């Protein structure tokens, strides 16, 4: 678990426990209990999506590695681009 889910869970539990005290009871129904419920839901959503995000990151890394493997060499690409750039500038000047 990373830092964000731990923080959300701990703040949610602390807010809920604070709302159960006498001093927090009045403030609890208006602010602390809804806050703890929202943070708890956010914690569960992050936990639910954690594996999906890891899988997506792995797929992106493999796609980038595959694309890098089959991409042309950058030096060849820059040479061909330098050959084409004067032609384009002449065409642009002629118009």
LINGIJO-V8251 format. One record per residue. N is the residue number from 1. RES is the residue in one letter. SS is DSSP state (H for helix, E for strand, L for the rest). NEAR is the number of other ideal C-beta (glycine too) atoms within 10 Angstrom. D_FIRST is the distance of its C-alpha to the first C-alpha in Angstrom with 1 decimal. Layout:
BEGIN
n->N res->RES ss->SS near->NEAR d_first->D_FIRST
n->N res->RES ss->SS near->NEAR d_first->D_FIRST
END
This chain:
BEGIN
n->1 res->X ss->L near->10 d_first->0.0
n->2 res->X ss->L near->8 d_first->3.8
n->3 res->X ss->H near->7 d_first->6.8
n->4 res->X ss->H near->11 d_first->8.2
n->5 res->X ss->H near->16 d_first->6.6
n->6 res->X ss->H near->11 d_first->6.9
n->7 res->X ss->H near->12 d_first->10.3
n->8 res->X ss->H near->20 d_first->11.4
n->9 res->X ss->H near->18 d_first->11.0
n->10 res->X ss->H near->12 d_first->12.7
n->11 res->X ss->H near->16 d_first->15.4
n->12 res->X ss->H near->19 d_first->16.0
n->13 res->X ss->H near->14 d_first->16.7
n->14 res->X ss->H near->13 d_first->18.8
n->15 res->X ss->H near->21 d_first->20.7
n->16 res->X ss->H near->18 d_first->21.5
n->17 res->X ss->H near->13 d_first->22.7
n->18 res->X ss->H near->17 d_first->24.7
n->19 res->X ss->H near->21 d_first->26.4
n->20 res->X ss->L near->11 d_first->27.6
n->21 res->X ss->L near->11 d_first->29.6
n->22 res->X ss->H near->6 d_first->33.2
n->23 res->X ss->H near->9 d_first->32.7
n->24 res->X ss->H near->17 d_first->29.7
n->25 res->X ss->H near->13 d_first->31.4
n->26 res->X ss->H near->11 d_first->33.5
n->27 res->X ss->H near->13 d_first->30.9
n->28 res->X ss->H near->20 d_first->28.3
n->29 res->X ss->H near->11 d_first->29.9
n->30 res->X ss->H near->10 d_first->30.3
n->31 res->X ss->H near->13 d_first->27.1
n->32 res->X ss->H near->21 d_first->24.6
n->33 res->X ss->H near->18 d_first->24.2
n->34 res->X ss->H near->13 d_first->24.0
n->35 res->X ss->H near->17 d_first->21.5
n->36 res->X ss->H near->20 d_first->19.3
n->37 res->X ss->H near->13 d_first->19.8
n->38 res->X ss->H near->13 d_first->19.0
n->39 res->X ss->H near->20 d_first->15.7
n->40 res->X ss->H near->17 d_first->14.8
n->41 res->X ss->H near->12 d_first->15.9
n->42 res->X ss->H near->16 d_first->13.9
n->43 res->X ss->H near->21 d_first->10.6
n->44 res->X ss->H near->13 d_first->11.9
n->45 res->X ss->H near->12 d_first->13.0
n->46 res->X ss->H near->16 d_first->9.8
n->47 res->X ss->H near->13 d_first->8.3
n->48 res->X ss->H near->9 d_first->11.7
n->49 res->X ss->H near->11 d_first->12.0
n->50 res->X ss->H near->13 d_first->8.9
n->51 res->X ss->H near->9 d_first->11.1
n->52 res->X ss->H near->9 d_first->14.1
n->53 res->X ss->H near->10 d_first->13.1
n->54 res->X ss->H near->10 d_first->12.3
n->55 res->X ss->H near->10 d_first->15.7
n->56 res->X ss->H near->11 d_first->17.4
n->57 res->X ss->H near->10 d_first->16.6
n->58 res->X ss->H near->10 d_first->17.9
n->59 res->X ss->H near->10 d_first->20.9
n->60 res->X ss->H near->10 d_first->21.7
n->61 res->X ss->H near->10 d_first->21.6
n->62 res->X ss->H near->10 d_first->23.9
n->63 res->X ss->H near->10 d_first->26.2
n->64 res->X ss->H near->10 d_first->26.5
n->65 res->X ss->H near->9 d_first->27.3
n->66 res->X ss->H near->10 d_first->29.9
n->67 res->X ss->H near->9 d_first->31.4
n->68 res->X ss->H near->8 d_first->31.7
n->69 res->X ss->H near->7 d_first->33.4
n->70 res->X ss->H near->6 d_first->36.0
n->71 res->X ss->L near->9 d_first->36.6
n->72 res->X ss->L near->8 d_first->39.9
n->73 res->X ss->L near->8 d_first->40.2
n->74 res->X ss->H near->8 d_first->39.9
n->75 res->X ss->H near->8 d_first->43.2
n->76 res->X ss->H near->9 d_first->45.0
n->77 res->X ss->H near->11 d_first->43.5
n->78 res->X ss->H near->10 d_first->44.5
n->79 res->X ss->H near->11 d_first->48.0
n->80 res->X ss->H near->11 d_first->48.6
n->81 res->X ss->H near->10 d_first->47.3
n->82 res->X ss->H near->9 d_first->49.7
n->83 res->X ss->H near->9 d_first->52.5
n->84 res->X ss->H near->10 d_first->51.9
n->85 res->X ss->H near->10 d_first->51.4
n->86 res->X ss->H near->9 d_first->55.1
n->87 res->X ss->H near->9 d_first->56.2
n->88 res->X ss->H near->10 d_first->54.0
n->89 res->X ss->H near->10 d_first->55.3
n->90 res->X ss->H near->10 d_first->58.9
n->91 res->X ss->H near->9 d_first->58.3
n->92 res->X ss->H near->8 d_first->56.7
n->93 res->X ss->H near->7 d_first->59.7
n->94 res->X ss->H near->6 d_first->62.2
n->95 res->X ss->L near->5 d_first->61.1
END
